[in-house]
C-alpha cells in the first residue's frame, strides 16, 4: 500500500490521519502518521495545521470543513458569492458548535456558534464532495438568526422566497419569522 498514491489519486485535497485510517483500513495509526510526516517533509504533502495534511494545491472550502467538524460554510462568504451582499471579505465564514477564528496559510476561517438543533438540520445545506455549504437562503437565515436582525443585505433578488420559507421552521423562532417576513415583503 503506497499511502502517497492513495492520497494523490483521491478527489480530496485535505486529509486527516483519521480519514486515511478509515480509507486504508489501516489498524496501525502510528504508521500512518509517520508516513504523513515523511511525505510532508519531502514536500509531496503540506501540513498547514496540526493533524491536517493537504495536497500542494488544496481547496480552501474543503479546508474550512475539515478544521472543525461538524461545520458548514455559510454567512458572509455564501451571501457575497450569491450577490446578496456586496462587501468583500477574504474570510471563509462557517457555522459550527463553537465560536473560533482559525488562521491557515494567511487565510482566516471564522466559525460562529449556533444552536446544535439548527446546525445539525441539513435543510438548505448542500454536500459537494468533501464540502458542506449553505444555500444562499440558508446563509440568509443563519445571518439573521445570529445577528438578531442587525445586518444589512444589498440585494434580496437572488434569494428564493419559497425556499426561505421552507427552511425557516428549522430555527423555531417567532422573532426570526417576523423579521424574515418583513424583509421579504419589502
C-alpha positions, 0 to 999 in steps of 0.5 A, a space after each residue: 500500500 503506497 499511502 502517497 498514491 492513495 492520497 494523490 489519486 483521491 478527489 480530496 485535497 485535505 486529509 486527516 490521519 483519521 480519514 486515511 485510517 478509515 480509507 486504508 483500513 489501516 489498524 496501525 495509526 502510528 504508521 500512518 502518521 509517520 508516513 504523513 510526516 515523511 511525505 510532508 517533509 519531502 514536500 509531496 504533502 503540506 501540513 498547514 495545521 496540526 493533524 491536517 495534511 493537504 495536497 500542494 494545491 488544496 481547496 480552501 472550502 474543503 479546508 474550512 470543513 475539515 478544521 472543525 467538524 461538524 461545520 458548514 460554510 455559510 454567512 458572509 462568504 455564501 451571501 457575497 458569492 450569491 450577490 446578496 451582499 456586496 462587501 468583500 471579505 477574504 474570510 471563509 465564514 462557517 457555522 459550527 458548535 463553537 465560536 473560533 477564528 482559525 488562521 491557515 496559510 494567511 487565510 482566516 476561517 471564522 466559525 460562529 456558534 449556533 444552536 446544535 438543533 439548527 446546525 445539525 438540520 441539513 435543510 438548505 445545506 448542500 454536500 459537494 464532495 468533501 464540502 458542506 455549504 449553505 444555500 444562499 437562503 440558508 446563509 440568509 437565515 443563519 445571518 439573521 438568526 445570529 445577528 438578531 436582525 442587525 445586518 444589512 443585505 444589498 440585494 434580496 433578488 437572488 434569494 428564493 422566497 419559497 425556499 426561505 420559507 421552507 427552511 425557516 421552521 428549522 430555527 423555531 423562532 417567532 422573532 426570526 419569522 417576523 423579521 424574515 417576513 418583513 424583509 421579504 415583503 419589502 
